[in-house]
């Protein structure tokens, strides 16, 4: 049996980038398996001073890097509540350090489209392409979403698109419940400020998070829900995430049924002036 050829540097870099490795922490490789007792001591510091000072500094660094989830959620709620506009809300997210995903993401992925649109689409979290460009749904699933919108006469100039999580999880892993709860106040405020006539949740995670249901997407898709912002009730409907449709194209027929229901709802709510 012929062994597989060794991967090239380009292939290795592509693998690490896809796994969420975005930066190097040191300029030289570190052997984590080596005996720490044999590591050379610094010429500027005695071993006794190292033993006293390093452990004392570690708790302070960790406390700053990993705030308590309850405090982070409370901070997110307080910050989101104060945002009078989408521009201010984006600025608050740019400066918010309560979610650890911000530290591993390349950039904030806030939203795309028309902030005055009558329809808003919300997915779960950005992927690699979105993390690079800073816009939601720009990869393969984004192109499919564009085609889905075009099928009912929409495009990005007539829709608003966002995610529950505005930062890419490392390696495209599933966001933790704590990460979702920390980011939730911001997407809720985003929905309030856009104030669409129709809210479309894409996929199971965003549907369960925003529509407060424990049922799977197979049971929730195509059904209408009431999304209460506190000042207005918005009609909401769940459908498949475009990434899921790419993996399971046999469900595109069901997605088309959902799109027809969305188009009908938009037509029914169209004002005489428009």
Residue pairs with C-beta under 8 A, 6 or more apart in sequence:
7 15
17 128
18 128
18 171
19 170
19 171
20 104
20 168
20 169
20 170
20 171
20 172
20 173
22 104
22 106
41 47
41 50
42 50
65 100
65 103
66 100
67 75
67 97
67 98
69 178
69 181
69 182
71 98
72 98
72 99
72 182
73 98
73 181
73 182
73 185
75 96
75 98
76 96
76 98
76 99
76 182
76 183
76 184
76 185
76 186
77 185
79 92
79 96
79 185
79 186
80 89
80 92
80 185
80 186
80 188
80 189
81 185
81 189
82 88
82 92
83 89
83 92
83 189
83 193
85 193
86 111
86 115
86 190
86 193
86 194
89 186
89 189
89 190
89 193
90 108
90 110
90 111
92 186
93 108
93 110
93 166
93 186
94 108
96 102
96 186
98 182
99 167
99 179
99 182
99 183
100 179
101 165
101 167
101 168
101 169
101 170
101 175
101 179
102 108
102 167
104 167
104 168
104 169
104 170
105 126
105 131
105 167
105 168
106 131
106 132
106 134
106 168
107 131
107 134
108 134
108 166
108 167
109 126
109 130
109 131
109 134
109 135
109 136
109 163
109 166
109 167
109 168
110 134
110 162
110 166
111 136
111 160
111 161
111 162
111 190
112 135
112 136
112 137
112 138
112 156
112 160
112 161
112 162
113 156
113 157
113 158
113 159
113 160
113 161
114 156
114 157
114 158
114 159
114 160
115 160
115 193
115 194
116 194
117 158
117 159
117 160
117 194
117 196
118 158
118 196
118 197
118 198
118 266
118 269
119 154
119 158
119 159
119 160
119 196
119 197
119 198
119 199
119 200
119 262
119 266
120 159
120 160
120 161
120 162
120 191
120 194
120 196
120 198
120 199
120 200
121 137
121 145
121 159
121 160
121 161
121 162
121 200
121 202
122 161
122 162
122 163
122 164
122 187
122 191
122 199
122 200
122 201
122 202
122 206
122 210
123 136
123 137
123 161
123 162
123 163
123 164
123 202
123 203
123 206
123 241
124 163
124 164
124 165
124 175
124 202
124 203
124 205
124 206
124 241
125 163
125 164
125 165
125 167
125 168
125 169
125 175
125 205
126 136
126 163
126 165
126 166
126 167
126 168
127 139
127 141
127 168
127 172
127 243
128 139
128 168
128 172
129 138
129 139
129 142
130 136
130 137
130 138
130 139
130 142
130 168
131 167
131 168
136 142
136 161
136 162
136 163
137 145
137 146
137 161
137 242
140 243
140 246
141 241
141 242
141 243
141 246
142 242
144 242
144 245
144 246
145 161
145 202
145 242
146 155
146 156
148 242
148 255
148 259
149 155
149 156
149 158
149 159
151 256
151 259
152 259
152 260
152 262
152 263
152 266
153 263
160 194
160 196
162 187
162 190
163 187
163 206
164 175
164 180
164 183
164 184
164 187
164 205
164 206
164 209
164 210
165 175
165 179
165 180
165 183
166 183
166 186
166 187
169 175
169 179
174 205
175 183
175 205
180 205
180 209
184 209
187 210
188 210
188 229
191 199
191 210
191 227
191 229
191 234
192 229
192 230
192 231
195 229
195 232
195 234
196 234
197 234
197 235
197 265
197 266
197 269
198 234
198 235
198 236
198 237
198 262
198 265
198 266
198 269
199 210
199 227
199 234
199 235
199 236
199 237
200 236
200 237
200 238
200 239
200 262
201 207
201 210
201 211
201 236
201 237
201 238
201 239
202 239
202 240
202 241
202 242
203 217
203 240
203 241
203 243
203 244
204 216
204 217
204 220
204 241
206 241
207 213
207 217
207 220
207 238
208 214
208 215
210 227
210 236
211 220
211 225
211 227
211 236
211 238
213 220
213 225
217 238
217 240
217 244
220 238
221 238
221 239
221 240
221 254
221 255
221 258
222 237
222 238
222 239
222 254
222 257
222 258
222 261
223 237
223 238
224 235
224 236
224 237
224 261
224 265
225 235
225 236
225 237
225 238
226 233
226 234
226 235
226 236
227 233
227 234
227 235
227 236
228 234
235 265
235 269
237 258
237 261
237 262
237 265
238 258
239 255
239 258
239 259
239 262
240 251
240 254
240 255
240 258
244 251
245 251
245 252
245 255
